[in-house]
């Protein structure tokens, strides 16, 4: 890790390297496979549950609901119930959610741009790296 990154982490109030630090749970919610995709999708626009489920290929309704609950509990996602028959629920990012989504979307963009090199590295035998 670069000195700059290490210094930046040391300047923080929490200690993500400490197993008892609450930032670990937040980090887990934000950087989980479904957390990243939910934040990225909601970064595009407000979505209802069904729209979000269709947007994120492969996520079960149960995992999507758990992820949304965790992100809402952390203050990243706002849940709005729209009175209708049946009731409709929509989700959007809070101001804090928009801030974290910028970082997550940046990471997703970097991965997509560098995917050919990443996949090529997988094909190289570990002894030759």
CNS distance restraints for C-alpha pairs under 8 A (distance, minus, plus):
assign (resid   1 and name CA) (resid   5 and name CA) 6.52 0.50 0.50
assign (resid   1 and name CA) (resid   6 and name CA) 6.45 0.50 0.50
assign (resid   2 and name CA) (resid   6 and name CA) 6.17 0.50 0.50
assign (resid   3 and name CA) (resid   7 and name CA) 5.88 0.50 0.50
assign (resid   4 and name CA) (resid   8 and name CA) 6.14 0.50 0.50
assign (resid   5 and name CA) (resid   9 and name CA) 6.30 0.50 0.50
assign (resid   6 and name CA) (resid  10 and name CA) 6.29 0.50 0.50
assign (resid   7 and name CA) (resid  11 and name CA) 6.27 0.50 0.50
assign (resid   8 and name CA) (resid  12 and name CA) 6.83 0.50 0.50
assign (resid   9 and name CA) (resid  15 and name CA) 7.67 0.50 0.50
assign (resid  10 and name CA) (resid  15 and name CA) 7.58 0.50 0.50
assign (resid  14 and name CA) (resid  21 and name CA) 6.49 0.50 0.50
assign (resid  14 and name CA) (resid  22 and name CA) 7.85 0.50 0.50
assign (resid  14 and name CA) (resid  23 and name CA) 6.70 0.50 0.50
assign (resid  15 and name CA) (resid  21 and name CA) 6.00 0.50 0.50
assign (resid  15 and name CA) (resid  23 and name CA) 7.38 0.50 0.50
assign (resid  16 and name CA) (resid  21 and name CA) 6.03 0.50 0.50
assign (resid  16 and name CA) (resid  22 and name CA) 7.91 0.50 0.50
assign (resid  16 and name CA) (resid  23 and name CA) 5.76 0.50 0.50
assign (resid  16 and name CA) (resid  24 and name CA) 5.62 0.50 0.50
assign (resid  17 and name CA) (resid  21 and name CA) 7.67 0.50 0.50
assign (resid  17 and name CA) (resid  24 and name CA) 7.96 0.50 0.50
assign (resid  19 and name CA) (resid  24 and name CA) 7.21 0.50 0.50
assign (resid  20 and name CA) (resid  24 and name CA) 7.79 0.50 0.50
assign (resid  22 and name CA) (resid  26 and name CA) 6.91 0.50 0.50
assign (resid  23 and name CA) (resid  27 and name CA) 5.98 0.50 0.50
assign (resid  24 and name CA) (resid  28 and name CA) 6.13 0.50 0.50
assign (resid  25 and name CA) (resid  29 and name CA) 6.27 0.50 0.50
assign (resid  26 and name CA) (resid  30 and name CA) 6.19 0.50 0.50
assign (resid  26 and name CA) (resid  74 and name CA) 6.92 0.50 0.50
assign (resid  27 and name CA) (resid  31 and name CA) 5.87 0.50 0.50
assign (resid  28 and name CA) (resid  32 and name CA) 5.66 0.50 0.50
assign (resid  29 and name CA) (resid  35 and name CA) 5.74 0.50 0.50
assign (resid  29 and name CA) (resid  67 and name CA) 7.25 0.50 0.50
assign (resid  29 and name CA) (resid  70 and name CA) 6.54 0.50 0.50
assign (resid  29 and name CA) (resid  71 and name CA) 6.54 0.50 0.50
assign (resid  30 and name CA) (resid  35 and name CA) 5.03 0.50 0.50
assign (resid  30 and name CA) (resid  36 and name CA) 5.91 0.50 0.50
assign (resid  30 and name CA) (resid  39 and name CA) 7.81 0.50 0.50
assign (resid  30 and name CA) (resid  71 and name CA) 7.39 0.50 0.50
assign (resid  31 and name CA) (resid  35 and name CA) 5.89 0.50 0.50
assign (resid  31 and name CA) (resid  36 and name CA) 5.48 0.50 0.50
assign (resid  31 and name CA) (resid 104 and name CA) 7.82 0.50 0.50
assign (resid  32 and name CA) (resid  36 and name CA) 6.03 0.50 0.50
assign (resid  33 and name CA) (resid  37 and name CA) 6.53 0.50 0.50
assign (resid  34 and name CA) (resid  38 and name CA) 5.95 0.50 0.50
assign (resid  34 and name CA) (resid  59 and name CA) 7.25 0.50 0.50
assign (resid  34 and name CA) (resid  63 and name CA) 7.73 0.50 0.50
assign (resid  34 and name CA) (resid  64 and name CA) 7.13 0.50 0.50
assign (resid  34 and name CA) (resid  67 and name CA) 6.64 0.50 0.50
assign (resid  35 and name CA) (resid  39 and name CA) 6.11 0.50 0.50
assign (resid  35 and name CA) (resid  67 and name CA) 6.06 0.50 0.50
assign (resid  35 and name CA) (resid  68 and name CA) 7.93 0.50 0.50
assign (resid  35 and name CA) (resid  71 and name CA) 7.46 0.50 0.50
assign (resid  36 and name CA) (resid  40 and name CA) 6.11 0.50 0.50
assign (resid  36 and name CA) (resid 104 and name CA) 6.22 0.50 0.50
assign (resid  36 and name CA) (resid 105 and name CA) 7.97 0.50 0.50
assign (resid  37 and name CA) (resid  41 and name CA) 5.98 0.50 0.50
assign (resid  37 and name CA) (resid  56 and name CA) 6.71 0.50 0.50
assign (resid  38 and name CA) (resid  42 and name CA) 6.03 0.50 0.50
assign (resid  38 and name CA) (resid  52 and name CA) 7.56 0.50 0.50
assign (resid  38 and name CA) (resid  56 and name CA) 7.45 0.50 0.50
assign (resid  38 and name CA) (resid  67 and name CA) 7.89 0.50 0.50
assign (resid  38 and name CA) (resid  68 and name CA) 7.70 0.50 0.50
assign (resid  39 and name CA) (resid  43 and name CA) 5.93 0.50 0.50
assign (resid  39 and name CA) (resid  93 and name CA) 7.55 0.50 0.50
assign (resid  39 and name CA) (resid  97 and name CA) 7.38 0.50 0.50
assign (resid  39 and name CA) (resid 101 and name CA) 5.45 0.50 0.50
assign (resid  39 and name CA) (resid 104 and name CA) 7.32 0.50 0.50
assign (resid  39 and name CA) (resid 105 and name CA) 7.99 0.50 0.50
assign (resid  40 and name CA) (resid  44 and name CA) 6.84 0.50 0.50
assign (resid  40 and name CA) (resid 101 and name CA) 6.11 0.50 0.50
assign (resid  40 and name CA) (resid 104 and name CA) 6.86 0.50 0.50
assign (resid  40 and name CA) (resid 105 and name CA) 5.69 0.50 0.50
assign (resid  41 and name CA) (resid  45 and name CA) 7.11 0.50 0.50
assign (resid  41 and name CA) (resid  52 and name CA) 7.24 0.50 0.50
assign (resid  41 and name CA) (resid  55 and name CA) 7.22 0.50 0.50
assign (resid  41 and name CA) (resid  56 and name CA) 7.69 0.50 0.50
assign (resid  42 and name CA) (resid  46 and name CA) 5.73 0.50 0.50
assign (resid  42 and name CA) (resid  47 and name CA) 6.67 0.50 0.50
assign (resid  42 and name CA) (resid  91 and name CA) 7.43 0.50 0.50
assign (resid  42 and name CA) (resid  92 and name CA) 5.84 0.50 0.50
assign (resid  42 and name CA) (resid  93 and name CA) 6.17 0.50 0.50
assign (resid  43 and name CA) (resid  92 and name CA) 8.00 0.50 0.50
assign (resid  43 and name CA) (resid  93 and name CA) 6.87 0.50 0.50
assign (resid  43 and name CA) (resid  98 and name CA) 6.66 0.50 0.50
assign (resid  43 and name CA) (resid 101 and name CA) 6.28 0.50 0.50
assign (resid  43 and name CA) (resid 102 and name CA) 7.97 0.50 0.50
assign (resid  45 and name CA) (resid  92 and name CA) 7.02 0.50 0.50
assign (resid  46 and name CA) (resid  90 and name CA) 6.79 0.50 0.50
assign (resid  46 and name CA) (resid  91 and name CA) 5.65 0.50 0.50
assign (resid  46 and name CA) (resid  92 and name CA) 4.55 0.50 0.50
assign (resid  46 and name CA) (resid  93 and name CA) 7.48 0.50 0.50
assign (resid  47 and name CA) (resid  51 and name CA) 5.85 0.50 0.50
assign (resid  47 and name CA) (resid  52 and name CA) 5.82 0.50 0.50
assign (resid  47 and name CA) (resid  90 and name CA) 5.46 0.50 0.50
assign (resid  47 and name CA) (resid  91 and name CA) 5.44 0.50 0.50
assign (resid  47 and name CA) (resid  92 and name CA) 6.67 0.50 0.50
assign (resid  48 and name CA) (resid  52 and name CA) 6.14 0.50 0.50
assign (resid  48 and name CA) (resid  88 and name CA) 7.22 0.50 0.50
assign (resid  48 and name CA) (resid  89 and name CA) 5.66 0.50 0.50
assign (resid  48 and name CA) (resid  90 and name CA) 3.99 0.50 0.50
assign (resid  48 and name CA) (resid  91 and name CA) 5.98 0.50 0.50
assign (resid  49 and name CA) (resid  53 and name CA) 6.07 0.50 0.50
assign (resid  49 and name CA) (resid  89 and name CA) 6.34 0.50 0.50
assign (resid  49 and name CA) (resid  90 and name CA) 6.19 0.50 0.50
assign (resid  49 and name CA) (resid  91 and name CA) 7.22 0.50 0.50
assign (resid  50 and name CA) (resid  54 and name CA) 6.20 0.50 0.50
assign (resid  51 and name CA) (resid  55 and name CA) 6.05 0.50 0.50
assign (resid  52 and name CA) (resid  56 and name CA) 6.22 0.50 0.50
assign (resid  53 and name CA) (resid  57 and name CA) 7.22 0.50 0.50
assign (resid  53 and name CA) (resid  59 and name CA) 6.84 0.50 0.50
assign (resid  53 and name CA) (resid  60 and name CA) 7.70 0.50 0.50
assign (resid  53 and name CA) (resid  61 and name CA) 6.88 0.50 0.50
assign (resid  53 and name CA) (resid  64 and name CA) 7.10 0.50 0.50
assign (resid  59 and name CA) (resid  63 and name CA) 6.36 0.50 0.50
assign (resid  59 and name CA) (resid  64 and name CA) 6.25 0.50 0.50
assign (resid  60 and name CA) (resid  64 and name CA) 6.13 0.50 0.50
assign (resid  61 and name CA) (resid  65 and name CA) 6.06 0.50 0.50
assign (resid  62 and name CA) (resid  66 and name CA) 6.24 0.50 0.50
assign (resid  63 and name CA) (resid  67 and name CA) 6.01 0.50 0.50
assign (resid  64 and name CA) (resid  68 and name CA) 6.07 0.50 0.50
assign (resid  65 and name CA) (resid  69 and name CA) 6.13 0.50 0.50
assign (resid  66 and name CA) (resid  70 and name CA) 6.22 0.50 0.50
assign (resid  67 and name CA) (resid  71 and name CA) 6.13 0.50 0.50
assign (resid  68 and name CA) (resid  72 and name CA) 5.92 0.50 0.50
assign (resid  68 and name CA) (resid  77 and name CA) 7.13 0.50 0.50
assign (resid  69 and name CA) (resid  73 and name CA) 6.04 0.50 0.50
assign (resid  70 and name CA) (resid  74 and name CA) 6.29 0.50 0.50
assign (resid  71 and name CA) (resid  75 and name CA) 6.37 0.50 0.50
assign (resid  71 and name CA) (resid  76 and name CA) 5.31 0.50 0.50
assign (resid  71 and name CA) (resid  77 and name CA) 5.63 0.50 0.50
assign (resid  72 and name CA) (resid  76 and name CA) 5.52 0.50 0.50
assign (resid  72 and name CA) (resid  77 and name CA) 4.45 0.50 0.50
assign (resid  72 and name CA) (resid  78 and name CA) 6.01 0.50 0.50
assign (resid  72 and name CA) (resid  79 and name CA) 7.34 0.50 0.50
assign (resid  73 and name CA) (resid  77 and name CA) 7.98 0.50 0.50
assign (resid  75 and name CA) (resid  94 and name CA) 6.94 0.50 0.50
assign (resid  75 and name CA) (resid  96 and name CA) 6.89 0.50 0.50
assign (resid  75 and name CA) (resid  97 and name CA) 7.03 0.50 0.50
assign (resid  76 and name CA) (resid  93 and name CA) 5.81 0.50 0.50
assign (resid  76 and name CA) (resid  94 and name CA) 5.35 0.50 0.50
assign (resid  76 and name CA) (resid  95 and name CA) 7.49 0.50 0.50
assign (resid  76 and name CA) (resid  96 and name CA) 5.58 0.50 0.50
assign (resid  76 and name CA) (resid  97 and name CA) 3.80 0.50 0.50
assign (resid  76 and name CA) (resid  98 and name CA) 7.53 0.50 0.50
assign (resid  76 and name CA) (resid 100 and name CA) 7.88 0.50 0.50
assign (resid  77 and name CA) (resid  91 and name CA) 6.56 0.50 0.50
assign (resid  77 and name CA) (resid  92 and name CA) 5.67 0.50 0.50
assign (resid  77 and name CA) (resid  93 and name CA) 4.54 0.50 0.50
assign (resid  77 and name CA) (resid  94 and name CA) 5.44 0.50 0.50
assign (resid  77 and name CA) (resid  97 and name CA) 6.11 0.50 0.50
assign (resid  78 and name CA) (resid  91 and name CA) 5.64 0.50 0.50
assign (resid  78 and name CA) (resid  92 and name CA) 5.34 0.50 0.50
assign (resid  78 and name CA) (resid  93 and name CA) 5.95 0.50 0.50
assign (resid  78 and name CA) (resid  94 and name CA) 5.92 0.50 0.50
assign (resid  79 and name CA) (resid  89 and name CA) 6.81 0.50 0.50
assign (resid  79 and name CA) (resid  90 and name CA) 5.89 0.50 0.50
assign (resid  79 and name CA) (resid  91 and name CA) 4.77 0.50 0.50
assign (resid  79 and name CA) (resid  92 and name CA) 6.84 0.50 0.50
assign (resid  80 and name CA) (resid  89 and name CA) 5.56 0.50 0.50
assign (resid  80 and name CA) (resid  90 and name CA) 5.23 0.50 0.50
assign (resid  80 and name CA) (resid  91 and name CA) 6.32 0.50 0.50
assign (resid  81 and name CA) (resid  87 and name CA) 6.71 0.50 0.50
assign (resid  81 and name CA) (resid  88 and name CA) 5.80 0.50 0.50
assign (resid  81 and name CA) (resid  89 and name CA) 4.44 0.50 0.50
assign (resid  81 and name CA) (resid  90 and name CA) 6.50 0.50 0.50
assign (resid  82 and name CA) (resid  87 and name CA) 5.88 0.50 0.50
assign (resid  82 and name CA) (resid  88 and name CA) 4.96 0.50 0.50
assign (resid  82 and name CA) (resid  89 and name CA) 5.83 0.50 0.50
assign (resid  82 and name CA) (resid  90 and name CA) 7.46 0.50 0.50
assign (resid  83 and name CA) (resid  87 and name CA) 5.23 0.50 0.50
assign (resid  83 and name CA) (resid  88 and name CA) 6.70 0.50 0.50
assign (resid  84 and name CA) (resid  88 and name CA) 6.40 0.50 0.50
assign (resid  93 and name CA) (resid  97 and name CA) 4.86 0.50 0.50
assign (resid  93 and name CA) (resid  98 and name CA) 5.70 0.50 0.50
assign (resid  94 and name CA) (resid  98 and name CA) 6.13 0.50 0.50
assign (resid  95 and name CA) (resid  99 and name CA) 6.46 0.50 0.50
assign (resid  96 and name CA) (resid 100 and name CA) 6.41 0.50 0.50
assign (resid  97 and name CA) (resid 101 and name CA) 5.90 0.50 0.50
assign (resid  98 and name CA) (resid 102 and name CA) 6.38 0.50 0.50
assign (resid  99 and name CA) (resid 103 and name CA) 7.21 0.50 0.50
assign (resid 100 and name CA) (resid 104 and name CA) 6.38 0.50 0.50
assign (resid 101 and name CA) (resid 105 and name CA) 5.81 0.50 0.50
assign (resid 102 and name CA) (resid 106 and name CA) 6.10 0.50 0.50
assign (resid 103 and name CA) (resid 107 and name CA) 6.31 0.50 0.50
assign (resid 104 and name CA) (resid 108 and name CA) 6.22 0.50 0.50
assign (resid 105 and name CA) (resid 109 and name CA) 6.00 0.50 0.50
assign (resid 106 and name CA) (resid 110 and name CA) 6.15 0.50 0.50
assign (resid 107 and name CA) (resid 111 and name CA) 6.20 0.50 0.50
assign (resid 108 and name CA) (resid 112 and name CA) 6.20 0.50 0.50
assign (resid 109 and name CA) (resid 113 and name CA) 6.10 0.50 0.50
assign (resid 110 and name CA) (resid 114 and name CA) 6.06 0.50 0.50
assign (resid 111 and name CA) (resid 115 and name CA) 5.61 0.50 0.50
assign (resid 114 and name CA) (resid 118 and name CA) 6.25 0.50 0.50
assign (resid 115 and name CA) (resid 119 and name CA) 5.97 0.50 0.50
assign (resid 116 and name CA) (resid 120 and name CA) 6.09 0.50 0.50
assign (resid 117 and name CA) (resid 121 and name CA) 6.12 0.50 0.50
assign (resid 118 and name CA) (resid 122 and name CA) 6.55 0.50 0.50
assign (resid 119 and name CA) (resid 123 and name CA) 6.75 0.50 0.50
assign (resid 120 and name CA) (resid 124 and name CA) 6.78 0.50 0.50
assign (resid 124 and name CA) (resid 128 and name CA) 6.81 0.50 0.50
assign (resid 124 and name CA) (resid 129 and name CA) 7.04 0.50 0.50
assign (resid 125 and name CA) (resid 129 and name CA) 7.01 0.50 0.50
